[in-house]
Amino acid sequence: MFGNFLTAYYRSSESFNHMMGRFSGGGFIMGLLWIVVIIGAIWLIKEIVSDNNSSSSNNISYPERHRDTPEEIARKRLARGEISREEFEKILQGLREH
């Protein structure tokens, strides 16, 4: 019984070796595949590093939004008539104290 197992195992490994003999060029193809993978990884790392070092030359730059100071806001409110001259003076005085 054990002999039958060994015979079957030998026959299966023999056919496996015969089949691999036909496709022995697979080692060459795997070597080429690894070369392509390594070159691709080097290129990817190079692209990532160069993107981090470049000064947003590819990016669209938007102008900074101007933020009004509290004094400018008070002036605009006075100009629109939202506050009186006295309220405007109080606001300016409060801003200068802080």
Summary of the structure (lengths in Angstrom):
residues: 98
radius of gyration: 39.0
end to end distance: 99.1
largest distance: 111.2
contacts: 165
relative contact order: 0.05
helix: 74%
strand: 0%
